[in-house]
C-alpha cells in the first residue's frame, strides 16, 4: 500500500513498509542526499528534517506517521545556484569541515529561525542540543546561525512569512 | 554517476607505459641545471621536492589538454580538512590560472600518483610541495615554448586566461602550447616558484570549493553514491572481539522481503537486499539467528596502568643526553594516563564495490587508496592490477577508522555477487565497537629543578602500543580476519623515528641538557588500535606540559615565562608569546571558579608550532568543567589558505576539549560497552566555549608544515593546567570527567 509523502512541496507515492524510517525513503526512494544516516538511534541529529516547521529526526520517524504532512529537507531550503538564507550563511561563514553533520544542523537552525528570528545564544545552543559535530566546527555553526537569523529578519522571513513548511 | 566518476578513461599507467625514454632539450632547462649537467652524473637520482621524489614525471601531476582543460592529480584525499581547496590554490598560483580553471583529481589508484596515506598533517608538505614545483616547472615549459613560437624573450611574456601573452598582444593558449609528450618529463630539483610578495591566490583566504554542494544536498560523500542496480548490504559482526560463530540457521533471514543473499564466510556474516531498510531488518534477524561462543579477552579497565605495564616486552630509547637523574633542587614526579578513545565519525563507515568481469572497483573513504587496494587484492586473491580503489569523501575520520574495513566488507560481498554494485554501511554500534581505537597510554615523569630555576634532570617513560595498524596487508582488515581463509594482523614492531608514533612529542621541544625518554613498547593489543589524530602526541604533550606547569610552580615562575626560559627556537617563542599576548595572560587571581591554563608543542618536534591559552570554569558541586575561551597561535610555515588553517585549528581545539573532558572507551572482560553516543558522550553545544581564537604567524618562503593535528596535545594540557589553576588540584588521568574532578577537589 503506497503512502503519500509531501517532500519539499512535491507529493510522492511511496511503496514501502509503513514502518520504514523516513530517512531511508528520502535517501533511496527520492535520491535526496541532504539527510544523513548518523546513528539510527535519534542521538546525533545528522538525519534532521523539518515536519511542519518542527525539527524531526528522520532516522527514527516511520513514514506511516507522515502521510500528507509537509516535510522539508535541506534540498528544500535552496539550491547550489540559489541557496536559501541558512545555506548562504553556512557558506559565508565557511561553517563546515567534513560537512556530514551540517545539513542536520541547518534543519535544526531553520526550524528555530522560522519560529524565532532573533534567537539568543542560549536559544541557538538549545535548538542544537541533539546535533553532534565531530570536527569541532561548533563556533562557526553558531556564527552561521546568528548570521542567517539577521538575514532572515531583514528579509522579513519571519514566522508569518515563512519560506518553507 | 558512473560516467562522471569513471571519465578520463586513460589511466596513468597507460600514459606511463606508452611513453618512451626521456628526452629533454636543453632549451627547456634552467641555467642552474644546465651547469649541473656538465658535472659527472650522480649515482643517485636527485632528491625532488615533496612527493615528486616518488612520482617524478610532471604529467603524473599535471595534464593540459589540447582544448586547454587543466587537470591536476594528487594522491591525497579530501577528508574534510580542506586539502582540495588548498591544493587548487597552490596549483593555480604556480600555473598562473584561476582555481576554477583546474579540475583536481584526488586519490584514485587508476588515475593519481601513489602518495601513501593522507595522514600525519603531511598533505601540504608532500603533495602541496610536489604540485607547487610541478606547476611551476610546467609554467616554465609553457613560457619557453611560447617564447620560441612568438620569437620573444620568455621574460617579456605574461599569463592570462590560460594563455601566454606577449607585450605586443599576441597570445597562445596553454592547450595549443602543449604537445603530446611535452610534460612527460622528469621534474628538476629546483623550480622558479612564485615569490611570496607576488602571490595572487596563495596566502589569501579562499572559500572551500566543497562546501556549497555539502550544504545544498549535492553528491558529496561515498554514502551518496547510487549506482545502477546497486544492492544494499549490512554486516553482522561478532558480539565481542574474541567471539567465534558456533552455528547459524539463516533460512528465516533468506526468506525476508527484499533479501538477495545471506553471506557466511567463516565468521564473516552479511546480508544483501534490494532495499536499504530491508537490509537493516535482515541484519537484525541474522544477528539474532547467529550463535556465538564468546571468550573473555579484554583487560581490566579499572586497572589500566598495571595492564599496560604488564604488556611491556621491549624498550626503545627515544632520546638520551647528559645525566637525566641530576638535580639538587625540587623534584616533580607523576603518572599520567590516557584511555582508549574513538575516532567517532558522525557518519559510520561506508563503501561501494562492484565486480565487472575480472575487475573490482571499490569506492571508499580510505586514507590510502594504494595500500587499501593491496590489502583488498590480497584478501580476495586477486591480481593487484585488477583492483581499483577510488577515494570518495566520508564523514570526517581523524585517522584510521572503519573506512578500510568497510571497503573490505563491500569488496568481499561484491566478489560473491558479480555484476551488482554493493553498498555497505556500518551501523552506529558497529562503528563504535569495531573501529580501531586511539591506544591507551601510561606516562611516568620525574623531573627536577636546578638552583638556577631551570630544569636540570628529565626522566620520561611511556607505555604504549603502536599507533598504526593500517593496511599493510590483508590482516589489517576485519573482513579478512573473520573470513574462512583468514589472515592474521602483522605483529607490530617498535620503531623510533624522527616524527614519532606512540613516542610522538615524547621528546619535548624545550632545551633539556639532561634527559632520558623511553618508549616501553607493547606489541600485544588487547583492544584493536591504530592511528588517531596526533598519535602519541596527545598524551605526551599533556604529560609534558602538565609537568612544565608543576615545575613552574615549584620554581615560583609564571608558566609562560618558565616555558620561554626553556625555548631557544625563535618560532617556538613567537607562538608562545603571541598566544599569551592575545589572551591577555597574567598572574592576577582569576575570577572565582575559573582558571587559566597554557599549553605548547611543536607538533612531532619538527612540524607546526602551536601555543594555546584557555580559561575554564569549574563547578565545584557537579565537577563540570567548561572551557570558556581559548586563544591560540599557530605557525605552520608558509600559509596557503589562512581560513583553512583557522578552521582546522578551531576544530582541533574543540575536538581535543571533547577528548579531554568526556571521552573513554568502556569495556567489560568480553565486550566493548561504549557502543553509541549515550555510552560514549562527546562535546555538545551547551558546553562549547564562548569564543575560540586562532592567530596565524605566516612564514613566507618557508616550507609548509601542516596544520591538522597541532592542537590536540596542547589543548589537553591547557585544560588540565586551567583546572589546576582554578582548584589547586591537578588531574593526571584523561578524561577529566565530572566524577574525577569532584573527587580531586574533594567537593
Interface residues (C-beta under 8 A of the other chain):
Chain A: X16 X17 X20 X21 X24 X27 X28 X31 X32 X33 X34 X36 X37 X38 X39 X40 X41 X43 X44 X46 X73 X74 X75 X77 X78 X79 X80 X83 X87 X90 X91 X94 X96 X97 X98 X99 X100 X101 X102 X103 X106 X124 X125 X126 X128 X129 X131 X132 X133 X134 X135 X136 X137 X138 X139 X140 X142
Chain B: X79 X80 X81 X82 X207 X208 X210 X211 X212 X213 X214 X215 X216 X217 X218 X219 X220 X221 X223 X224 X226 X232 X257 X275 X276 X277 X280 X344 X345 X346 X347 X348 X393 X394 X395 X396 X398 X425 X427 X428 X643 X647 X648 X650 X651 X652 X653 X654 X655 X657 X658 X676 X677 X678 X682 X683 X684 X685 X686 X688 X689 X691 X692
